Amino acid sequence: MKRSLATLLLVAALVSAGACTKPASPGPDVWATVDGKEIPRAEVEKYFRSRVAPEGQPPSQEESLTLMLNILDELINQEILLARAQKQGLVPSDGEVEDDFTEFKAPFTEDEFQRQLKERGLTVDELRRERRRQLSVQKLLNREVVSKISITDQDLQDFYNQNRAQFNVVEPQYRVAQIVITPRRNPQVRNRKASDAATDAEARRIAQALYERLREGAEFSDLAMDYSEDPTTSSMGGDLGFIPESSLKQSDPALQRALLGLKPGEFSPIIALGDGLRILKLIAREPAGLREFSDPRVQQTIRDVLRNRKEQLLRSAYLGQARDAAKVLNFLSRQVMESAGKLPEIKLPPKAAAPAATPAQPAKQ
C-alpha cells in the first residue's frame, strides 16, 4: 500500500512538473516565437487582410483561422531561413534591394503602386525590408539547395527507359507557357513579387508592361514567376507542359488562334478571356511518333522534370532540418486547440466599389 501510494505521488509530481514547464505566451498579441524572436498577431493579420478579396464572400471563422495558421507557418519558416541567411552573410546589398524594388514597381502606375501598398498594409520602407528578407532567403536556398542538385546522364537514361510510353506521342502536341493576370484579388496567388491586380485597368496595365518587357528581350519564365497570378504554374515559369492537339481544339477559340499562329520560341499578344488576361509562349510543337532519347529536346525535358522534383524534395528536407534546429513556439495553434477554434474576430478590409467598365485595349504588334 505504501509503495503504491508513493508511486502515485511520484506520477502526480511528474505530471505537475510537466504542466509547469509548458511555455507561456509572451502575451495575446504574440502568436509565435522563433528562437526567442516574436511574430506578432498584427503581422499575421496584415498578410491575412492582403489575401482576402474585399469584393468577395467573407471567409468563415474556420476558413479565417486556417488561412492565418498557414500564414503564420510561412512567417515562421521565413524567420528560420532568414536567420540562417544572415549567419552566412547572404543578406543582399542596398543596391540589390533597390534594383529589385525598381523592378517590382515597373508594371504599376504610381497610383496603382500606392494602392497595392495600402491594401497590403505596407509602407515603402516596409516593402523594401520585405523584399530584402525574401531575397536573403532566395540566396540561401540557391546556395544550400539549388547548387546541390546534380542530374547525371544515367539519371536521364533511366527516366527515359522507365517512362518510354510517355515519349510515344499519338497526336501532335504543343508545349505552352503562360502569364495570367486577373482583375480581382486571389488569396492563392504565390508569385515571387506578390503581384495581384485588383481591377480591370490595373490588370491591363500590368499585362501591357509585361508584354513590352518581353518585346525588349525579358525572359518569359522569369516574368511568369514574378507576376503571373496562376497559383499552379507561376512557380514553374508558367509552363503548362504539353497540350495534345485534340485538347487545344476544345479550348477557347482565341487561345487556339494565338497558339496556332506562333512558331516555337514566340509569344502571343495579350489575350482577353472571361477570367482575365493571358500572354502565351509556344515552347515547342511536337509531331506524333516516338521521341528517341538521342533527341536533345527529350533530354532537356527529362532534365527539367528531374531538377524540379529534386529541388522540391531538397527544399522540404532542408526546411525540415532547419525547423528541427530552431526553437519554435506556436501560440496561435495552442489557442485554436484550447478554444476549439474560437478567437477574436478579425477585421476584414472594406468592400471596394466596383470599377467602371473600360473597353479592352488591343496589344501592340
N, C-alpha and C positions, 0 to 999 in steps of 0.2 A: 504493500500500500504506500509506504513512504517513498519507495523507488518510483512508482507510477506518478505520485504527486510531484516529485522532483522533476520528472520528465516533462510533465505538463507545464510546470512553471518555467522550465528552460525553453520549451517551444514558444510559450507566450512571450517570454522576454525577447526571443529572436524575431518574432513577428512584430513586436513593438519597436524593436530597433530598426527593422526594415522600414516600417512606416515612418519613423523619424528621419530616415535618410532620403525620403522622397524629395527630389529637388523642388524647391519652392519657386513660384513665378516671381520675377522682379516686380511685377505689377500688372494690372489689367490691360495696360497699353503696350505691353511687350508680348509678342506672340511666339518668339523663338530666340534662342541664343546659339551662336556658333563659336566655340572656344571662348566663351565669355562675351562675344560681341553681340549686341542686341539687334534684333529685327523687329521694329515697332509695328503695331497694328496699323498705324497710319500709312506705312509703306505698302502693306498688303492691300489696304482699301484703295489706295491710289491706283495701283495696277488693276484692281478689280473693276473700278469705275471706267477705266480706259478700255476694258474688254467687253463691257456691256453696252450694246447698241441703245442709245437713248430713244430711238423711234420704235424699238422692238417691244415684244412682250416681256415685262419684268420677270426675272427668274424667280423660282420658288425659293423658300428658305433652304431646302435641301440642295437645290442647284447652286445657290449662292455659296453655301458652305463648302460644297465640293470644289467649286472654282477657286475659292480662297485657299483651301488646303493645297490645291495644285500650284497656285501662285506662290504660296509660302515655301513649298518644296523646291520650286525653281530658284527662289531667292536664297534658300539655304545652300543649294548646290553652287550657285554663283559665288556666294561668300566663301565657301570652302576652296573653290578653284581660284578665286581672286587672291586669297591669302598665299596660295602656292605660287601664283604668278609673281606676286610681289617678292616673295622669298627668292625666286630665281632671277629677279631683275628683268622681268618681261613686261613691265608697265610701259606703254607707248609714250613717246616724247610729246611735248606740246604741239610740235609741228605735225606729227602723225594724226593727233586728235583733231587739229584744225582742218587738215585735208579731208578727213573722214566727215567732219561736221559740214564742210562746204559741199561735199558730195551728197550728204543726206538732204540738204536744203534745196539742191538743184531742181528737182521736179516741181517745187511749190512756189507760188507767189508768196510775197511777204505776209499777206492776209491769211492765206491758207496755212502757212507755216505757224503763224501765231495761234490760229485756231487749233492746229494739231497739238501745240504745247498746252493750250488751255484745257483741251479735252483730256489730255494725259496728266494734267495737274503738275506740269513741269515748268520751270524757268529755263532760260537759255543756259545758265551756268549748270543747272541740274542735268540738262540734256548732255552737255559736254562731259560731265562726270559719268553719266550713264554710258556714253559711248566709250570713254576711257576704260571703264570696267569691262565692257563687252570685248573690246579689242585686246585687253590683257588676257582674258580667258581664252580668246581665239589663238593668241600667240602660244599660250601654254599648251593647248590641245594640239596645235601644229607640231610642237616640239615633242610632247610626250605620247601622242597617239599617231598622228598622220605620218610623221617621219619614220615610224617603226613598221609601217605597212610594207610588206615585201610580197610581190607576186612573181613566181618563177615560171619559166617556160613549161615545166612539168605540171604546175597548177593549171595552166591554160589547157594543156593537152588532156589532163584528167577530167576537167569540167566538160570539154567537148565530147570525150568518149562516153561520159555518164549521161549526157544530155543531147545526144546526137539527133534525136527526134525533133528537138526544138529548132534545129537548123535545116530541117526539111520543110520548106515553105510551100504550101499547097496553092497559094494565090499571092499576087503582088502585095507588098506591104510598104507602109510609109512610116519612117521613124520621125516623130514630131516632138518639138518642144514648144512651150507656150509661156507667155506672160499674161497674167489675168489681173485686171483692175476692176473692182466693183464700186458702185456708187453708195455703198452702205457699209456700216461697221460690221465686222465679223470677229467674234471673240476667239476664233480658232486660228486667226492669221499668225504665222510664225516666220515671216521673212526677216532677214538679218537687220534691216533698218527699222523694223516695227512700223512700216508704212501701211496705212489703211485709210483709203479715201472715204469721205462721208457723204459727198454729194455728187450729182452728175457732172457739174462743172469741174470739180476737183479731180474726179476720175479721168475726165477727158484731158485735163491739163497735164496730169502725171503721165498718162499714156502717150501724149504728144511729145513730152520731154524725153521719154524713154526711146520713142521712135527716132527722134533726132539724134540721140546719142548712138543708137545702132547705126544710123547712116554715117556717123562720124567714125565708126570702127569699134565701138564698145563691144565687149564680149557678151553675147546673148545670155549665156548661163550665169554670168556674174550679175547682170541686171535682174534676171529671174530670181536668184537667191536673195537679192537685196530688196526687190519691190513687188514681186508677184504675190497676189493675195490668195492664191490657191494653196491651202494648207497641205495638200497631198504632194504636190510636185515642186514647190518653191525650193525646198531643201536640196533637190536633185537638179537644180538648174533649169527647172521647167520641163524636164524630159518625161514625155508620156510613153516612151517605148515605141514598139512597132504596132501600127494600126493596120489590120487587114483591109484590103480594098473594099470588101463587102460591108465592113463596118463603116468605112468612110462614106459609102454611098447612102447610108442610113442617117448620116449626121446632118446638121443644118446646111442648107444649100450654100450659104455664104462661106462656111468653112470649106466645103468641097471646092468651090470656085477658087478660093485663095490658095489652097494646097496644090490643086492640080495645075495651077499657073506658076508654081515655083520650081526652080532647079535645086538640087541638093546644095546646102550652104546658104540659100537665100531666105529672107524673112518677108513676111506679108506686111501690107499696110495695116492700120488699126481696123479691127473688125468689131462692129457693134452688134451684140446679141442681147437677148432679153435679160440675161443675168449680169451684163457688164460688157467690158471691152477686152479684146484679146489681140495679141500680136503672136503670130505663129512662125516657127522656123522649121523648114524641112531639112532634117539632118541627113537622111538617106532615103532612097527609093530602091526597093529590092524586088527583082522579078521572082516568079515562082521557081522552085527547084531546090536541090540540096546545096547548102553553103559548105564548102570544103574548109577544113581547118587552115589550109595554107592561105586563105583569103585574109589579108591584113585587117579588114573590117570586122571579120568574125573574131579575130584575136583581140581587137580593141574592145569589142562588145563584151567579151568574156572578162577582159581585164577590168572594165568599168564595174561589172556586176560583182566580181570578187573583191575589188577595192572597196566598194560601198559596203558590202557585207562585213569585211574585216574592220572597217572604220567604225561601224555601228557597234560591233562586238567589243572592240578595244575601248571605245568611249565608255560603254556601260561598265566594263571591267575596271577601267581607271577611276571612274566616278565612285564605284563601289569601294575600291581601296581607299580613296580619299575620304569618303564618309566614315569608313571604319577607323581611320586615324584621327578624325575630328571628334570633338565632344559636342554633340547636337542635342539641344533640349527643345522639343516642340510643344509649347504650352497650349497652342490652339487645338492640336489634336487631343490633348488631355481634356480641355474644356468641352470639346464636342462630345467625347465619350461620357464625361461626367454629367453633362447636361442633357444627354440623349438628343443631341442635335439642336439645342436651343441656345442662341446667342443674341445679343442686342441687334436690333435692326440695322442694316447697312443702308446708308443714304445713297440712292442711285442718282445718276446725272439727270437733269430735267429733260423732258422730251423736247426735241428740236422741231422748229416749224418746218414743214415740207418746202423744199426749194422749188422755185418756179421752173417749169419745164423749159429746156433750151434745145433748139434743133441740133441734131448731131452734126459735127464738123467732119468733112472728109479729110482723110490723111493726105499729107503732101506726097507727091510722087517724085 
